[in-house]
């Protein structure tokens, strides 16, 4: 690059169009080929420019008018500047203006810019009357003038000049007084010119004398030639000239021929040098195509067309044909690149612009849009086919592994956790644990997020005119259908993979979007929130594109269905987990001052519910931009209520399984009731078979305590939890779960009471009549009989067993057992046919001892049974007999004080008087 040109001088500084102007300055180019442009007063004068030196250029001024800069542009210096200005004007030489020199009226044919003739007819002439010419709206119609003066003209210099035409054309609205004044002005002007002829001659005397001398010399020479050579002196001269030419040609034929050849060669070299750009253009195009410089090729091609498109030179036409062949090949290359996918948006736009600039046939922009849409559809379907094949292959490998007896992969590997410290294998193990459908969703959403925006932006550039392509009216509807088809394909493929049941609801055959293996949905559930995040991310990118509402609605409905399915799956999985909590029961009892002994099972249940509620809220309930709130849909609300109810009921089912297993164990270990007075205590039989762990009675009571704790504490906490996390109030699910726990509570209690009461009650009668005892005995009583002590001992054992697990259950359990014992005593007393006084005393002492011992757990029903038992015994005849009973009871309180303290009755801990009988 060189310094820019600077124009510092011009001569002359003003002139009419066609004036020969000498431009001087610095850095005006290194040669004629370096000169790229020359403007004078804004008019291009390059074609008339003649480069002399780097400091001088000669040219003719253009038709510019007014002052303006002289700007020189060179190849190496670029556009220059000017420190001087040239003033152009249009000189008017009319028929009434005197001139001392000859005025050339013929047009300047040598000027190349095609100006009109500089004859006086083209000049703006002054009005001879000295009046102003009206505006165009006051002009007389030209058609009417032609009708009035068919052979006339209004031109002052025309031979057909008609004064009437001139007046109608220029002064048809001028008043008569103004015309008279104009006539007076014309007469004064003519008179003034007549008076000024002498002064004009004086001012131009030199020119006039030179002209007269020249005419006289011509006259004298012409007369002398006529005398010497006759009337036609030029004939001999012409003949002599012709003979001289013939002789000269004979002498210099060879020289002239060589000169002609040299001139021809020189001209050819000049043409080659001058049009070097055109002749080297085919090679340049080939070279730039190989380099990939398509913009350079397009610029050179456009320049060649502008310069030589209308040429009649044969060699130029031949070169242009070769150029067109190479440009056609370039069009094919660009069209092939346009169809070659994947390609970025900017690359496609650039290729389309190149094809448009090369005037390619068809609609390259629409071809690019169609190719992009087809590529996305093919990529989506190929992604589906790859993952379906991978899932089928994985299923076959799994079946082979199971048949060969190999163990399955541990659960820890599912989430990429390895027992060995092998960092390289962890990502591969994690990827192998991810279901193929989840990997498919991830890849599919990534394809749409990366590729679809380019398709949409390319379409917008096409319709906005950015690509400089004429848009057909039907393209809008076709592009919209193209966009909707791509979005529908994306939605359908996702539904076929993770929501196949929705295709049946939408009356769409599953084969339309591919058939996945039926067993592949088993492991997808835990990954649905992840899939939902992928789809939401793609939805956000589509929203930013400002797509039509129809396209966005397709994805919005897909997300809504996926949210509902994700919510349903998460709750169902949580329910299954809660149902299997009985397998995790360790029977490690934790005591609470308010609720007694419970295990970790209710806390695990509450934690699992809290975990799934939080996960559902974060991934499902919280709707993002342009998503329908899930809880505003009535169907979703009903399904959510059913899912919550199922989750809460699943814990009662887990507790029921525990209770059933304990019941089965209890029946397995159950044996015929035998009194401890005869053999081992019946209520403890069966424990001997257990090597470790709590007994079945303790497990049953623990399950009962967990059941009550869940109903009283856990369910209210969960109700607050649901409300706090924005869920609808779970009134019905909580009530249903509470009712189920109440039913289970009664059932467990009945099982326990049945297994405890029956052995206890069954030993009363054998113990009562042990040793062939008869109530008609004559033996004086001194203490309560062993059967009564056995009853008290058995109930103490039940009390201790229940109290050790849950003190809150003591009253509930013992009241039922006391009622059973009281009923049995009443039955046995009513069956006695005869009492002696001693038997009467013994029976009263036994029944009252048992009654006072369990006084705190005696219900009205039990009291009525005790009363019936006492009523079945005849009254004692004397006070002395009654004193015997009292003494027996006093001894009972003293001797069994430790046993009586087990029931927590402070009255029995003191020696009190026996109540009236």
Secondary structure, DSSP 4 states (H G I P E B T S, - for coil): --PPPEEEEEESSEESTT-EEEEEEE---SSGGGEEEEEETTEE-GGG-EEEETTEEEEE--S--EEEEEEEEETTTEE-EESSEEEE------TTS--SS----S--TT-TT-PPP-SGGGS-PPPTT--PPPPGGGPPPHHHHHHH-TT-B--TTSTTB-HHHHHHHHHTT--HHHHHHHHHHHHHHHHHHHHTHHHHHHHTHHHHHHHHHHHHHHHHHHHHHHHHH-S-THHHHHHHHHHHHHHHHHHHHHHHHHHHHHHHHHHHHHHHHHTHHHHTHHHHHHHHHHHT-HHHHHHHHHHHHHHHTT---HHHHHHHHHHHHHHHHHHHHHHHHHHSSS--HHHHHHHHHHHHHTT-SS-HHHHHHHHHHHHHHHHHHHHHHHHHHHHHHHHHHHHHHHHTTPPPPPGGGGGT--SS--HHHHHHHHHHHS-HHHHHHHHHHHHIIIIIHHHHHHHHHHHTTTT--PPPTTHHHHHHHHHHHHHHHHHHHHHHHH-HHHHHHTT--GGGG----GGGGTTTGGGHHHHHHHHHHHHHHHHHTT--HHHHHHHHHHHHHHHHHHHHHHHHHHHHHHHGGGGG-----EEETTTEEE-SHHHHHHHHHHHHHHHHIIIIIS--TT---GGGSHHHHHHHHHHHHHHHHHHHHHHHHHHHHHHHHHHHH------TTTSS-GGGTTGGG--SS--HHHHHHHHHHHHHHIIIIIHHHHHHHHHHTTPPP-HHHHHHHHHHHHHHHHHHHHHHHHHHHHHHHHHHHHHHTTTS--TT--SPP-S--HHHHHHHHHHHHHHHHHHHH-THHHHHHHHHHHHHHHHHHHHHHHH-----HHHHHHHHHHHHHHHHHTGGG--HHHHHHHHHHHHTSPPPSSHHHHHHHHHHHHHHHHHTHHHHHTTT-TGGGS--PPPP-
